[in-house]
């Protein structure tokens, strides 16, 4: 029972943390008016946040190896609460950018520490379930964050968004402190061991997996960024469009069962095929209703792709799995930081063409890599 309560906590925290990547998308105009800045200035604040968030992902992983993971989570939530509340008092572009970047960095304390906490605190079966729950929370945040922010702004103002999340981080910090059990601290590796550890990760399967990882969340962020800009005067309809997109996210909870029955590479190829098809079909319609229906297919594919990529990369990394997952998290969020930039530079159809091309390249690389391994296995079997 306690483990399931912790799973719920991890899901709520994942949603609240990752929501900050997306929550400004539907309220850029309100934020720009409130701070007396341009729309593009408001958009750039999301890029600052995600870049600093990616730095936080890299920084807090090593920190959690030196200190108690439970207290690193508590410390991160307390700082996130304070910085988020301070954001509501921003009165200039510089102060908003500075605090937004700091917020991204401290929120980066959750993902790597939570994953490490799961690996050390739970048996394999429950660990797999809780990690799937965290991944589901991260993905659902892409839509829930936008729904929350647009709802709060329609009722109050842009500052209420940061009041709400500041209060949530405070409650989550209390739960972390009083309800999370302690886990044993791992022994630190020497710098030489870490260097060898990272060098051994440079395998074709991991490199291709990270290449695809870079564009996975980027496509998700860029799609919803561009959707908000393309249908800029249809806020109410966009709200329901995002709600409908949520239908596809729970599929990530079933990915564990599918990965036990099928190789992760096959599932990744299927997800890529569905993502390419959904974007290709969007090119033939300018109707938001049709695009929304196809977004369910796109979100469903990403929901299954993310845990499949973790398994794909983790299997290739073998005993270096923890380091590989840290690289995966950093690559995923670094790609997401580029998403708003592409959305501001390209039209909606340009975004679709871009990611159709990228996913076709990834699909081809994976097919080639799979065929290469099949040939190697055939040669080994003949020699035996």
N, C-alpha and C positions, 0 to 999 in steps of 0.2 A: 504493500500500500504506500509506504513511504517513497519507494522508488518511482511510483506513478505520480505522486505529488511533485517530486523533483522534476519529472519529465514535463509536467504542466508548467512548472516554473521556468524551465529551460525554453519552452515554446514561447511563453509570454515575453521573456527577456529577449529572445531572438527577434521576435516581431518588433518590440519597442526599440531595440538597437538598430536593426536594419531599416526600420521605417524612416529613419532620418536621412537615408540615401535618397528616398523618393518623395518625402512629404512636401517639399517645396514645389514640385512639378505643377500641381493644379493651382497654386497660390502665388506664382511668380508676380502676377499683376498686382495683387493685393500687397505683397511685400514691397514691390517697387514703389507703389503709391505711399505706403507707410513710412518708408525710409527716404523718400524723394530721390530715388535712383532710377536708372534705366532698366528696362526688362532684361537686357543682356547682362547687366551687372548682377541682377538677381540670379540669373542662370549660372553665372560663373561661380557663385557661392557654393553651389552643389559640387562643382569640380574641385574646389578647394577642400571641401569636407571629405570627399571620397579619397582624394590623394592623401590627406592626413590620416584618414581611417586606415588606408593601406599601410602607411608607416607604422601606425599603432599595432596592426596585426603582426608586423615583423618584430616590433620592439617588445611586446608583452609576452611573447612565447618564451624567449630566453629568461625574462624576468621571473616567469612563473616556475621555471626550473630551479631557481635560487630561493624562492620564498614559497610559503604555503599557498596553494592554489585557491583555497577558499577565501583567504584574506586579500588576495590579489583581485578576486571577483568583487568583494565588498568594497575595496578601495576604488576600483574602477567605477562602480555604480554610484558611490558617494560623489566622486569628482564629476561624473556625468550629470548628476542632479544639480550640482552647484553651477557648472558651466552652462547647462541648458537654461536654468532660471536666469542667469546673467544675460543670455541672449535676448530675452524678452525686454531688457532695458536698453538694448542697443539703439543709438540715435544717429549713428553715422555709418557710412559704408566701411571705413577702416575698422571700426570696432566690431561690426558684424562679421566681416571677413576673419578677423583675428579670433574671435570667440567661436566662430563656425569651424575653423581649422582646429582649434584646441578641443572642441567637442568631438570632432571626428577622431582625433588621436586617442582620447581617453575611452571613447566607445570601442576602439580597436582592442581594448583589454578583454572583451568578452569572448569572441570566437575562438582564438587559439587556446585560451585558458579553459574554456568550457569543454572543448574537444579533449584536451589533455586530462581534465578532471574526469571525464567519462571513461577514458582508457584506463585510468588508475583506480577509479572508485567503483566500477561495476563489472560484473561477469560478462563474458562475450555476448550472450543473448540479449541481456538488458542494455548493454552498451550499444549494440547495433540499433536497437529500437530508439534509444534516447538521441543518438546522433541523427537518425532519420527524422525525429521530431524537431531537432534544432534546424536541420536543413529545410524542413517544411515551413518552419517559422520564418526563416530568412527569405524564402520564396514568396510566401503569403504577404510578407511585409511590403513587397513591391506594389501591392494593390491596397492592402489595409492602410498603409501609411498615407496614401493619396486620399482614400475615403475619409479617414479621420481628419486630416488637415483641411480638406475642402468643406467638411461638415462644420468644423469649429469656426472656420473663417466666415462661413455663411451666417452663423449664429452670433459670433462675437467679432474678433479681429485676428490678425496674424500673430499677435503676442500670445493669445490663448493657446496656440499650438505648443509653444515652448513651456507655458505653465503646466499644461497637461502632461507632457513627457517628463518634465522636471519632477512632478509629483509621482509619476510612475517609477522613475529611477530611485526615488527615495524609498518607496514601498519595497521595491526589489532589493535594495541594499539591506533593508531590515530583514527580509526573508533570507538573504544570503548569510547574514551574520548569525541569525538564531536558528535557522532550520537546516542549512546545509551541513552534512557531516564532514569532518576533516578527512583528507586522503594523505597517504604517505608521500613524502618528498623524494623525488628521484635524485640519484647521484649525478652531479654535474660532469660533463665530458670536458676533456682538455681541448684547447684551441686546435691542436694537431689532429685530434680525433674528429672534431667538427669539420675541419677542412677536408679530411678524407671522406667523411660522411656525405658532404655535399657533392664532392667531385664524383663519387660513385653513382650519383643520381642522373648523370648525363647519359641516359640511355635513350634510344630512338622512341620507344613507347612512351616514356615519361615526357620527352620533349614535345612529341605530337599531342599528347594529352594536355600539357600546359598551354600549347599553342591554341588548341580548341577552347580551353578554359578561359583564356584571355578574352575571347570574343563572345562567350556564352552570356554573361551578365551584361556585357556591353550592348548586345543586341536587345536585351530586355529593357534596359534603361533608355537606350536611344529610341526604341519603338514607342514607349509611353511618353517620352519627352516630345517626340515629333507628333504624336497623336494629339497631345494637348495643344501644340502650336498650330497644327493643321486645322483643328476644329475649335479654334480659340474662343468663339462666341457661343459655344454649345456646352456650357459647364454642367448643366443638369443631365443632359444626355450622356456626357462623358462619365459622370458619376455612376450611372447605371451600367455603362460599358465596362468600367473597372470592376464593378460588383460581379458582372457576368463572367469576367475573366478569372475570378477566384475559383470557379467550378473546376478548373484543371489542376489546381495546386495540391489537393489531397492525394493525387496519384503517387507522389513521392513516398508516401507511407507504405505503398505496396511494392516499391522497388526492391526491398530486401528479399521478398519471396521470389520475384522474377530473376534477381541476380543469382539466386541459389539454383535455378533451373536452366538459366542461359548464360553464356559468356558475356561479360560486360561489353566487349567490343561489338557484339551483335546488337545489343540494346542501344548502344551509342549510335551505330549506323542507322538503326530504325528511327531514333529520335531526330537525327540530322535530316533524314529523308522527310519526316513529317514537318519539320521546321522550314525546310526549303519549299515544300508544297504549300504550306500556309502562307508564306510570304509571296510566292509566285501567284497564287490565286488572288491575293489582295491587290495585285497590280491591275486586275481586270475590273475593279469596282471602286467607286468613290463614295459609296454609301456606308455610313458608319455602322449600320446594322449588320451588313455583310462582313465588314472588317472585324466587328466584335465577335461574331460567330467563329470566324477563323482564328481570332485571338485565343479562343478556348483551346484549339488544337495546338497553337504555338506554346501557350503556357503549360499545357499538359506535357508536351515534349520536353520542355526545359525542366519541369518538375521531376521527370524521370532521368533526364540527362545528368543533372548535377550529382546525385548519389552514384550514378553509374561511372562518372568520371573519377570520383573519389576512389571507388573500388578498382577501376582500371589502372590508375596511377599508383594506388597503394599496393596492388599485387606486383607491379613491376618493381617497386622500390623495396619490397620484401622487408628486411629488418630495419630499413631506413624509412619506414612508413611515416613516422611522426614528422620527420623533416620534410618529406614529400608533401604531406598534407598542409604544413605551414606554407610551403612554396605555392601550393594550390590556392590557399586562401588569399595570399598576397596577390597572385596573378589574377584571380577572379575579380578582386576589388580594384586592382589597378586598371583592368579593362573597363570596369564600370565607370571609373573616373573619366575615361575618354568618351563615354557615351553621350553626355550632354554637349560636348564640343562638336561631334559629328552631327547631332540633331540640330544644332544652330547653324551649321554650314551647308547642310544638304536638305532638299525638299523631301517630302514623305516618300515619294517613289524612288528618290535617290537612295534613301536609307534601305528600302526594300531590295533594290538592285545590289547594293553594297554587300549586304549580309547573305543574299542568295549566292553571290560569287564566293564569299569567304567560306560559307558552309559547304559549297561544292568542292572547294580546294581541300578542306578538312576531310570530307567524305572520301575524296580520291586518295589522299595520303594514308588514311586508315585502311582502305581497301588494299593499297599497295603494301602496307606494313603487314596486314593479315596474310596476304599471298606470300610475302617473303618468309614469314614464320612457317607457313605450311610447307614451303619448299625445303627449308632447313630441317624440319621434322622428318620429311620424306628421306632426305639424304642420311640423317642419323639412323633411321630405321633400316635403311639398306645396308649401311656399314655394320650394324649389329647383326 
